[in-house]
Amino acid sequence: MRIQNTLKNGAVAMLSQLVIIITGFILRAYFINALGSEYLGLNGLFVDILSILSVTELGIGSAITFSMYKPIYENDISTVTGLMNLYRKAYRIIGTVIFGVSLLILPFIQIFIKDYTLDLNYIRFIFMMFSVNTVLSYYLGYSRIILFAKQKNYIVLLIDFILKIILTTSQILVLIYTKNFVFYLTLTITYTILSNLIVRHISFKQNPFLNDTKTRVSPEIRKKIFDSIKYLSISSVISVGVFGTDRLIISSLIGITILGIYSNYSMIIQQVQLLFVSFLNGVVASLGNLIAEGNIKKIQDIYYIYHFSYFLIASFTSIALFILLTPFIVDIWLNFDYVMSDMIVAIIVFNSYLFFMRQPVWQSQTTAGIFKQFIPFSVVEFVISLTVSIIGALQFGIVGIFAGKTIAYLVSWIGQAYILNKHVIHDHVAKIYRKQFEYLALTLLELLLCVFLLQYIDISNAVIEFIVKGTLIFIVTTIINVSIYSRTMEFNYLKNSVFNKLLKKN
């Protein structure tokens, strides 16, 4: 049953995500045509502000979810009920706090928006609609956790998927016929209410004990949860500081229209990251068992295989994004005249490359549970990212913001890789650094070769040219990577354990 549920969760998640990505691109095109870049920038800005406010969640959901696995396995209904009651109470408090802070921000919202042309009171009203939507997700969404913990998240995904398609279709019609952003947001709020109420109904129907609102968890379990929250909360704050402030800085120091242009690039990059990270997390699920087993040689091998897997993806996606991102936005997707310079695209794509190549360290430290040891370097990353980005924005514009993130990524990765090696990998740390630089150098060489070859391709049809160039980039990176690494342990493991099995199944 566990394997079946895992397969269901994975299949539904991948299919729904792919369809949602495609419909999201279509919706974005209609959004820009109907409302323009200023609305697009406000949309991204307010999403980021509410994401920052959501840091008040402090990892409570993760801590409680983790605490539910054992009592669910043991059919300890009393403990599960107590945990759900704690979760419901915590999320209602969080929702209330977010709404209260939103009200405090409201009179000063213009501080975060440079060069706006819309009426300020209208902007404030829009921000409160975003706030209400976020608060409702906390008040109504707590019942989702029981399905997730019981490995029935495919039910939630399926409900969200169906309603998301209906929502997207409805929003496109609203944009076409009314061009009204308030109506657009009203549909979003309606989706939040309906999806959570349907999930709540199913959760309560399958788990009648959820009607018991009086049962409490034991003091021992409560203490363990709050002990976990200590480190998870720090991690949550730092994560928001590093990943959630870019658009806020752009909007307040550069301009809301520039933010709208950048959000088109960031949307594509984030979707690419989401797809591949979700895929690879399942490929290396054995790392946790190996760490528990304590076989150092196997741990090292799996880590380097994980690292190599991410290199294969990072090299191809980074080159493809650098070469094809702007042509896709301008010629295929949006016919958008406002684009980022090649230098800016290069920096944000390089940051995406670093995002992929840091995943083995991040995932391994999570699996090994060495949160405490990583915190100092995470703090350094947060301080560097925020400080350098703000100074860079004032001195060099938007380029300085992304350069600040690049510097923060690199400094933090050096320290975190050292800690991971010390506590988990137990190899020569210079080997980890050397492999990282080796992969980067090879990616740059592949990029130069692709740029040289693609300059000779000139097809009148933009879609066909995009496909041809993308295919050529994949062929070039694959041939070079296979030629160089075909005799390595990492490549042969992937070949024998993954590719051959997929071919046999087919």
URCORTA-V568110 format. One record per residue. RES is the residue in one letter. PHI is phi in radians with two decimals (999 if undefined). OMEGA is omega as a letter, one per 40 degrees, with the letter a starting at -180 (* if undefined). BURIAL is I if it has 16 or more other ideal C-beta (glycine too) atoms within 10 Angstrom, else O. Layout:
res=RES phi=PHI omega=OMEGA burial=BURIAL
res=RES phi=PHI omega=OMEGA burial=BURIAL
This chain:
res=M phi=999 omega=a burial=O
res=R phi=-1.08 omega=a burial=O
res=I phi=-1.14 omega=i burial=O
res=Q phi=-1.08 omega=i burial=O
res=N phi=-1.14 omega=i burial=O
res=T phi=-1.08 omega=i burial=O
res=L phi=-1.13 omega=i burial=O
res=K phi=-1.07 omega=i burial=I
res=N phi=-1.02 omega=a burial=I
res=G phi=-1.15 omega=a burial=O
res=A phi=-1.14 omega=a burial=O
res=V phi=-1.14 omega=a burial=I
res=A phi=-1.09 omega=a burial=I
res=M phi=-1.18 omega=a burial=O
res=L phi=-1.12 omega=a burial=O
res=S phi=-1.13 omega=a burial=I
res=Q phi=-1.14 omega=i burial=I
res=L phi=-1.09 omega=a burial=O
res=V phi=-1.16 omega=i burial=O
res=I phi=-1.12 omega=i burial=I
res=I phi=-1.09 omega=a burial=I
res=I phi=-1.10 omega=i burial=O
res=T phi=-1.16 omega=i burial=I
res=G phi=-1.14 omega=i burial=O
res=F phi=-1.12 omega=i burial=I
res=I phi=-1.11 omega=i burial=O
res=L phi=-1.08 omega=a burial=I
res=R phi=-1.07 omega=i burial=I
res=A phi=-1.09 omega=i burial=I
res=Y phi=-1.15 omega=a burial=I
res=F phi=-1.05 omega=a burial=I
res=I phi=-1.16 omega=i burial=I
res=N phi=-1.13 omega=a burial=O
res=A phi=-1.50 omega=a burial=I
res=L phi=-2.06 omega=i burial=I
res=G phi=1.63 omega=a burial=O
res=S phi=-1.27 omega=a burial=I
res=E phi=-1.15 omega=i burial=I
res=Y phi=-1.12 omega=i burial=I
res=L phi=-1.10 omega=i burial=I
res=G phi=-1.15 omega=i burial=I
res=L phi=-1.09 omega=i burial=I
res=N phi=-1.03 omega=i burial=I
res=G phi=-1.17 omega=a burial=I
res=L phi=-1.10 omega=a burial=I
res=F phi=-1.20 omega=i burial=I
res=V phi=-1.07 omega=a burial=I
res=D phi=-1.20 omega=i burial=I
res=I phi=-1.08 omega=i burial=I
res=L phi=-1.20 omega=i burial=I
res=S phi=-1.15 omega=i burial=I
res=I phi=-1.13 omega=i burial=I
res=L phi=-1.13 omega=i burial=I
res=S phi=-1.22 omega=i burial=I
res=V phi=-1.09 omega=i burial=I
res=T phi=-1.08 omega=i burial=I
res=E phi=-1.13 omega=i burial=I
res=L phi=0.97 omega=i burial=I
res=G phi=1.36 omega=a burial=I
res=I phi=-1.07 omega=a burial=I
res=G phi=-1.05 omega=i burial=I
res=S phi=-1.12 omega=a burial=O
res=A phi=-1.13 omega=a burial=I
res=I phi=-1.25 omega=i burial=I
res=T phi=-1.03 omega=i burial=O
res=F phi=-1.04 omega=a burial=O
res=S phi=-1.26 omega=a burial=I
res=M phi=-1.51 omega=a burial=I
res=Y phi=-1.05 omega=a burial=O
res=K phi=-1.14 omega=i burial=O
res=P phi=-1.09 omega=i burial=I
res=I phi=-1.16 omega=i burial=I
res=Y phi=-1.08 omega=a burial=O
res=E phi=-1.53 omega=a burial=O
res=N phi=1.01 omega=i burial=O
res=D phi=-1.50 omega=a burial=O
res=I phi=-1.06 omega=a burial=O
res=S phi=-1.06 omega=a burial=O
res=T phi=-1.17 omega=i burial=I
res=V phi=-1.07 omega=i burial=I
res=T phi=-1.08 omega=i burial=I
res=G phi=-1.07 omega=i burial=I
res=L phi=-1.14 omega=i burial=I
res=M phi=-1.13 omega=i burial=I
res=N phi=-1.16 omega=i burial=I
res=L phi=-1.13 omega=a burial=I
res=Y phi=-1.12 omega=i burial=I
res=R phi=-1.07 omega=a burial=I
res=K phi=-1.12 omega=a burial=O
res=A phi=-1.09 omega=a burial=I
res=Y phi=-1.23 omega=i burial=I
res=R phi=-1.21 omega=i burial=O
res=I phi=-1.14 omega=i burial=O
res=I phi=-1.08 omega=i burial=I
res=G phi=-1.05 omega=i burial=I
res=T phi=-1.15 omega=i burial=O
res=V phi=-1.12 omega=i burial=I
res=I phi=-1.08 omega=i burial=I
res=F phi=-1.13 omega=i burial=I
res=G phi=-1.11 omega=i burial=O
res=V phi=-1.17 omega=i burial=I
res=S phi=-1.04 omega=i burial=I
res=L phi=-1.12 omega=i burial=O
res=L phi=-1.21 omega=i burial=O
res=I phi=-1.28 omega=a burial=I
res=L phi=-0.84 omega=a burial=O
res=P phi=-1.16 omega=a burial=O
res=F phi=-1.99 omega=a burial=O
res=I phi=-1.05 omega=a burial=I
res=Q phi=-1.14 omega=i burial=O
res=I phi=-1.06 omega=a burial=O
res=F phi=-1.54 omega=a burial=I
res=I phi=-2.22 omega=i burial=I
res=K phi=-1.75 omega=i burial=I
res=D phi=1.13 omega=i burial=O
res=Y phi=-1.42 omega=i burial=I
res=T phi=-2.05 omega=a burial=O
res=L phi=-1.31 omega=i burial=O
res=D phi=-1.11 omega=a burial=O
res=L phi=-1.09 omega=i burial=O
res=N phi=-1.12 omega=i burial=O
res=Y phi=-1.14 omega=i burial=O
res=I phi=-1.07 omega=i burial=I
res=R phi=-1.12 omega=i burial=I
res=F phi=-1.10 omega=i burial=O
res=I phi=-1.07 omega=i burial=I
res=F phi=-1.05 omega=i burial=I
res=M phi=-1.19 omega=i burial=I
res=M phi=-1.16 omega=i burial=I
res=F phi=-1.06 omega=a burial=I
res=S phi=-1.09 omega=i burial=I
res=V phi=-1.05 omega=i burial=O
res=N phi=-1.08 omega=i burial=I
res=T phi=-1.15 omega=a burial=I
res=V phi=-1.08 omega=i burial=I
res=L phi=-1.09 omega=i burial=I
res=S phi=-1.13 omega=i burial=I
res=Y phi=-1.38 omega=a burial=I
res=Y phi=-1.18 omega=a burial=I
res=L phi=-1.81 omega=a burial=I
res=G phi=-1.60 omega=a burial=I
res=Y phi=-1.13 omega=a burial=I
res=S phi=-1.25 omega=i burial=I
res=R phi=-1.12 omega=a burial=I
res=I phi=-1.11 omega=a burial=I
res=I phi=-1.18 omega=i burial=I
res=L phi=-1.22 omega=i burial=I
res=F phi=-1.12 omega=a burial=I
res=A phi=-1.16 omega=i burial=I
res=K phi=-1.58 omega=i burial=I
res=Q phi=1.06 omega=i burial=I
res=K phi=-2.05 omega=a burial=I
res=N phi=-1.18 omega=i burial=I
res=Y phi=-1.08 omega=i burial=I
res=I phi=-1.14 omega=i burial=I
res=V phi=-1.08 omega=a burial=I
res=L phi=-1.07 omega=a burial=I
res=L phi=-1.18 omega=i burial=O
res=I phi=-1.10 omega=i burial=I
res=D phi=-1.07 omega=a burial=I
res=F phi=-1.10 omega=a burial=I
res=I phi=-1.09 omega=a burial=O
res=L phi=-1.18 omega=i burial=I
res=K phi=-1.15 omega=i burial=I
res=I phi=-1.13 omega=i burial=O
res=I phi=-1.10 omega=i burial=O
res=L phi=-1.05 omega=a burial=I
res=T phi=-1.08 omega=i burial=I
res=T phi=-1.06 omega=a burial=O
res=S phi=-1.12 omega=a burial=I
res=Q phi=-1.17 omega=i burial=I
res=I phi=-1.10 omega=i burial=I
res=L phi=-1.12 omega=i burial=O
res=V phi=-1.10 omega=i burial=I
res=L phi=-1.14 omega=a burial=I
res=I phi=-1.21 omega=a burial=O
res=Y phi=-1.69 omega=a burial=O
res=T phi=-2.15 omega=a burial=O
res=K phi=0.92 omega=a burial=I
res=N phi=-1.92 omega=a burial=O
res=F phi=-1.23 omega=i burial=I
res=V phi=-1.14 omega=i burial=O
res=F phi=-1.08 omega=i burial=O
res=Y phi=-1.01 omega=a burial=I
res=L phi=-1.24 omega=i burial=I
res=T phi=-1.06 omega=i burial=O
res=L phi=-1.12 omega=i burial=I
res=T phi=-1.08 omega=i burial=O
res=I phi=-1.12 omega=i burial=O
res=T phi=-1.07 omega=i burial=O
res=Y phi=-1.05 omega=a burial=I
res=T phi=-1.03 omega=a burial=I
res=I phi=-1.16 omega=a burial=O
res=L phi=-1.11 omega=a burial=O
res=S phi=-1.06 omega=a burial=I
res=N phi=-1.26 omega=i burial=I
res=L phi=-1.20 omega=i burial=O
res=I phi=-1.15 omega=i burial=I
res=V phi=-1.08 omega=i burial=I
res=R phi=-1.06 omega=i burial=I
res=H phi=-1.06 omega=a burial=O
res=I phi=-1.17 omega=a burial=I
res=S phi=-1.07 omega=a burial=I
res=F phi=-1.22 omega=i burial=O
res=K phi=-1.18 omega=i burial=O
res=Q phi=-1.38 omega=a burial=O
res=N phi=-2.31 omega=a burial=I
res=P phi=-1.01 omega=a burial=O
res=F phi=-1.12 omega=i burial=O
res=L phi=-1.16 omega=i burial=I
res=N phi=-1.25 omega=i burial=O
res=D phi=-1.40 omega=a burial=O
res=T phi=-1.81 omega=a burial=O
res=K phi=-1.82 omega=a burial=O
res=T phi=-1.14 omega=a burial=I
res=R phi=-2.10 omega=i burial=O
res=V phi=-1.35 omega=a burial=I
res=S phi=-1.24 omega=i burial=O
res=P phi=-1.00 omega=a burial=O
res=E phi=-1.14 omega=i burial=O
res=I phi=-1.16 omega=i burial=I
res=R phi=-1.04 omega=i burial=O
res=K phi=-1.13 omega=i burial=O
res=K phi=-1.10 omega=i burial=O
res=I phi=-1.11 omega=a burial=I
res=F phi=-1.24 omega=i burial=O
res=D phi=-1.15 omega=i burial=O
res=S phi=-1.16 omega=a burial=I
res=I phi=-1.12 omega=a burial=I
res=K phi=-0.94 omega=a burial=O
res=Y phi=-1.44 omega=i burial=I
res=L phi=-1.14 omega=a burial=I
res=S phi=-1.16 omega=i burial=I
res=I phi=-1.08 omega=i burial=I
res=S phi=-1.09 omega=a burial=I
res=S phi=-1.13 omega=a burial=I
res=V phi=-1.10 omega=a burial=I
res=I phi=-1.13 omega=a burial=I
res=S phi=-1.05 omega=i burial=O
res=V phi=-1.13 omega=a burial=I
res=G phi=-1.12 omega=a burial=I
res=V phi=-1.46 omega=a burial=I
res=F phi=-1.74 omega=a burial=O
res=G phi=-1.88 omega=a burial=I
res=T phi=-1.92 omega=a burial=I
res=D phi=-0.96 omega=a burial=I
res=R phi=-1.20 omega=i burial=I
res=L phi=-1.14 omega=i burial=I
res=I phi=-1.18 omega=i burial=I
res=I phi=-1.07 omega=a burial=I
res=S phi=-1.13 omega=a burial=I
res=S phi=-1.42 omega=a burial=I
res=L phi=-1.92 omega=a burial=I
res=I phi=-1.87 omega=a burial=I
res=G phi=2.64 omega=a burial=I
res=I phi=-1.26 omega=i burial=I
res=T phi=-1.20 omega=i burial=I
res=I phi=-1.07 omega=i burial=I
res=L phi=-1.07 omega=i burial=I
res=G phi=-1.07 omega=i burial=I
res=I phi=-1.15 omega=a burial=I
res=Y phi=-1.10 omega=a burial=I
res=S phi=-1.09 omega=i burial=I
res=N phi=-1.16 omega=i burial=I
res=Y phi=-1.17 omega=a burial=I
res=S phi=-1.14 omega=i burial=O
res=M phi=-1.06 omega=a burial=I
res=I phi=-1.12 omega=a burial=I
res=I phi=-1.08 omega=a burial=I
res=Q phi=-1.12 omega=i burial=O
res=Q phi=-1.20 omega=i burial=I
res=V phi=-1.09 omega=i burial=I
res=Q phi=-1.07 omega=a burial=I
res=L phi=-1.06 omega=a burial=O
res=L phi=-1.09 omega=a burial=I
res=F phi=-1.32 omega=i burial=I
res=V phi=-1.13 omega=i burial=I
res=S phi=-1.07 omega=i burial=O
res=F phi=-1.15 omega=a burial=O
res=L phi=-1.28 omega=i burial=I
res=N phi=-1.05 omega=i burial=O
res=G phi=-1.38 omega=a burial=O
res=V phi=-1.15 omega=a burial=O
res=V phi=-1.92 omega=a burial=I
res=A phi=-1.12 omega=a burial=O
res=S phi=-1.27 omega=a burial=O
res=L phi=-1.05 omega=a burial=I
res=G phi=-1.06 omega=i burial=I
res=N phi=-1.14 omega=i burial=O
res=L phi=-1.17 omega=i burial=I
res=I phi=-1.10 omega=i burial=I
res=A phi=-1.14 omega=a burial=O
res=E phi=-1.24 omega=i burial=O
res=G phi=1.53 omega=i burial=O
res=N phi=-1.44 omega=a burial=O
res=I phi=-1.05 omega=a burial=O
res=K phi=-1.09 omega=i burial=O
res=K phi=-1.18 omega=i burial=O
res=I phi=-1.05 omega=i burial=I
res=Q phi=-1.07 omega=a burial=I
res=D phi=-1.07 omega=a burial=O
res=I phi=-1.13 omega=i burial=I
res=Y phi=-1.08 omega=a burial=I
res=Y phi=-1.19 omega=i burial=I
res=I phi=-1.13 omega=i burial=I
res=Y phi=-1.04 omega=a burial=I
res=H phi=-1.07 omega=i burial=I
res=F phi=-1.13 omega=i burial=I
res=S phi=-1.06 omega=i burial=I
res=Y phi=-1.19 omega=i burial=I
res=F phi=-1.10 omega=i burial=I
res=L phi=-1.01 omega=i burial=I
res=I phi=-1.30 omega=a burial=I
res=A phi=-1.12 omega=a burial=I
res=S phi=-1.12 omega=a burial=I
res=F phi=-1.18 omega=a burial=I
res=T phi=-1.14 omega=a burial=I
res=S phi=-1.15 omega=i burial=I
res=I phi=-1.14 omega=a burial=I
res=A phi=-1.11 omega=i burial=I
res=L phi=-1.14 omega=a burial=I
res=F phi=-1.08 omega=a burial=I
res=I phi=-1.46 omega=a burial=I
res=L phi=-1.89 omega=a burial=I
res=L phi=-1.06 omega=a burial=I
res=T phi=-1.14 omega=i burial=I
res=P phi=-1.02 omega=i burial=O
res=F phi=-1.13 omega=a burial=I
res=I phi=-1.16 omega=a burial=I
res=V phi=-1.37 omega=a burial=I
res=D phi=-1.71 omega=a burial=O
res=I phi=-2.03 omega=a burial=O
res=W phi=-1.47 omega=a burial=I
res=L phi=-2.00 omega=a burial=I
res=N phi=0.87 omega=a burial=O
res=F phi=-1.68 omega=a burial=I
res=D phi=-1.40 omega=a burial=O
res=Y phi=-1.64 omega=a burial=O
res=V phi=-2.29 omega=i burial=I
res=M phi=-1.43 omega=i burial=I
res=S phi=-1.21 omega=i burial=O
res=D phi=-1.05 omega=i burial=O
res=M phi=-1.12 omega=i burial=O
res=I phi=-1.13 omega=i burial=I
res=V phi=-1.05 omega=i burial=I
res=A phi=-1.06 omega=a burial=I
res=I phi=-1.22 omega=a burial=I
res=I phi=-1.22 omega=i burial=I
res=V phi=-1.24 omega=i burial=I
res=F phi=-1.09 omega=i burial=I
res=N phi=-1.13 omega=i burial=I
res=S phi=-1.16 omega=i burial=I
res=Y phi=-1.03 omega=i burial=I
res=L phi=-1.13 omega=i burial=I
res=F phi=-1.01 omega=i burial=I
res=F phi=-1.11 omega=a burial=I
res=M phi=-1.30 omega=i burial=I
res=R phi=-1.55 omega=a burial=I
res=Q phi=-0.99 omega=i burial=I
res=P phi=-1.00 omega=i burial=I
res=V phi=-1.21 omega=a burial=I
res=W phi=-1.06 omega=a burial=O
res=Q phi=-1.17 omega=a burial=I
res=S phi=-1.19 omega=i burial=I
res=Q phi=-1.21 omega=i burial=I
res=T phi=-1.18 omega=i burial=O
res=T phi=-1.11 omega=a burial=I
res=A phi=-1.43 omega=i burial=I
res=G phi=1.29 omega=a burial=O
res=I phi=-1.70 omega=a burial=I
res=F phi=-1.15 omega=a burial=I
res=K phi=-1.04 omega=a burial=O
res=Q phi=-1.21 omega=a burial=I
res=F phi=-1.47 omega=a burial=I
res=I phi=-1.01 omega=a burial=O
res=P phi=-0.98 omega=a burial=O
res=F phi=-1.30 omega=i burial=I
res=S phi=-1.15 omega=i burial=I
res=V phi=-1.10 omega=i burial=O
res=V phi=-1.04 omega=i burial=I
res=E phi=-1.06 omega=i burial=I
res=F phi=-1.06 omega=a burial=I
res=V phi=-1.12 omega=a burial=O
res=I phi=-1.11 omega=a burial=I
res=S phi=-1.03 omega=a burial=I
res=L phi=-1.24 omega=a burial=I
res=T phi=-1.17 omega=a burial=O
res=V phi=-1.16 omega=a burial=I
res=S phi=-1.14 omega=a burial=I
res=I phi=-1.19 omega=i burial=I
res=I phi=-1.08 omega=i burial=O
res=G phi=-1.08 omega=i burial=I
res=A phi=-1.11 omega=a burial=I
res=L phi=-1.22 omega=a burial=O
res=Q phi=-1.60 omega=a burial=O
res=F phi=-2.18 omega=a burial=O
res=G phi=1.42 omega=a burial=O
res=I phi=-1.14 omega=i burial=I
res=V phi=-1.05 omega=a burial=I
res=G phi=-1.12 omega=i burial=I
res=I phi=-1.13 omega=a burial=I
res=F phi=-1.26 omega=i burial=I
res=A phi=-1.15 omega=i burial=I
res=G phi=-1.07 omega=i burial=I
res=K phi=-1.16 omega=i burial=I
res=T phi=-1.06 omega=i burial=I
res=I phi=-1.07 omega=a burial=I
res=A phi=-1.10 omega=i burial=I
res=Y phi=-0.96 omega=a burial=I
res=L phi=-1.14 omega=a burial=O
res=V phi=-1.08 omega=a burial=I
res=S phi=-1.14 omega=a burial=I
res=W phi=-1.07 omega=i burial=I
res=I phi=-1.01 omega=a burial=O
res=G phi=-1.22 omega=a burial=I
res=Q phi=-1.20 omega=i burial=I
res=A phi=-1.11 omega=i burial=I
res=Y phi=-1.08 omega=a burial=I
res=I phi=-1.13 omega=i burial=I
res=L phi=-1.08 omega=i burial=I
res=N phi=-1.10 omega=a burial=I
res=K phi=-1.13 omega=a burial=O
res=H phi=-1.78 omega=a burial=I
res=V phi=-2.23 omega=a burial=I
res=I phi=-1.33 omega=i burial=I
res=H phi=0.98 omega=i burial=O
res=D phi=-2.12 omega=i burial=O
res=H phi=-1.32 omega=a burial=O
res=V phi=-1.10 omega=i burial=I
res=A phi=-1.08 omega=i burial=O
res=K phi=-1.16 omega=i burial=O
res=I phi=-1.12 omega=i burial=I
res=Y phi=-1.11 omega=a burial=O
res=R phi=-1.09 omega=i burial=O
res=K phi=-1.10 omega=a burial=I
res=Q phi=-1.09 omega=i burial=I
res=F phi=-1.20 omega=i burial=O
res=E phi=-1.08 omega=i burial=O
res=Y phi=-1.12 omega=i burial=I
res=L phi=-1.14 omega=i burial=I
res=A phi=-1.06 omega=a burial=O
res=L phi=-1.16 omega=i burial=I
res=T phi=-1.08 omega=i burial=I
res=L phi=-1.12 omega=i burial=O
res=L phi=-1.12 omega=i burial=O
res=E phi=-1.12 omega=i burial=I
res=L phi=-1.08 omega=i burial=I
res=L phi=-1.05 omega=i burial=O
res=L phi=-1.14 omega=a burial=O
res=C phi=-1.13 omega=i burial=I
res=V phi=-1.05 omega=i burial=O
res=F phi=-1.11 omega=a burial=O
res=L phi=-1.25 omega=a burial=O
res=L phi=-1.29 omega=i burial=I
res=Q phi=-1.17 omega=a burial=O
res=Y phi=-1.60 omega=i burial=O
res=I phi=-1.71 omega=i burial=O
res=D phi=-2.46 omega=a burial=O
res=I phi=-1.98 omega=a burial=O
res=S phi=-1.14 omega=i burial=O
res=N phi=-1.49 omega=a burial=O
res=A phi=-1.11 omega=a burial=O
res=V phi=-1.17 omega=a burial=O
res=I phi=-1.12 omega=i burial=O
res=E phi=-1.08 omega=i burial=I
res=F phi=-1.06 omega=a burial=I
res=I phi=-1.13 omega=a burial=O
res=V phi=-1.09 omega=a burial=O
res=K phi=-1.15 omega=i burial=I
res=G phi=-1.08 omega=i burial=I
res=T phi=-1.13 omega=a burial=O
res=L phi=-1.11 omega=i burial=I
res=I phi=-1.06 omega=i burial=I
res=F phi=-1.11 omega=a burial=O
res=I phi=-1.13 omega=a burial=O
res=V phi=-1.08 omega=a burial=I
res=T phi=-1.11 omega=a burial=I
res=T phi=-1.17 omega=a burial=O
res=I phi=-1.06 omega=a burial=O
res=I phi=-1.14 omega=a burial=I
res=N phi=-1.13 omega=i burial=I
res=V phi=-1.17 omega=a burial=O
res=S phi=-1.06 omega=a burial=O
res=I phi=-1.39 omega=a burial=O
res=Y phi=-1.93 omega=a burial=I
res=S phi=-1.10 omega=a burial=O
res=R phi=-1.77 omega=a burial=O
res=T phi=-1.44 omega=i burial=O
res=M phi=-1.06 omega=a burial=O
res=E phi=-1.09 omega=a burial=I
res=F phi=-1.15 omega=a burial=I
res=N phi=-1.18 omega=i burial=O
res=Y phi=-1.13 omega=i burial=I
res=L phi=-1.08 omega=a burial=I
res=K phi=-1.11 omega=a burial=O
res=N phi=-1.39 omega=a burial=O
res=S phi=-1.60 omega=a burial=O
res=V phi=-2.00 omega=a burial=O
res=F phi=-1.11 omega=a burial=O
res=N phi=-1.11 omega=i burial=O
res=K phi=-1.15 omega=i burial=O
res=L phi=-1.13 omega=i burial=O
res=L phi=-1.17 omega=i burial=O
res=K phi=-1.13 omega=a burial=O
res=K phi=-1.18 omega=a burial=O
res=N phi=-1.51 omega=* burial=O
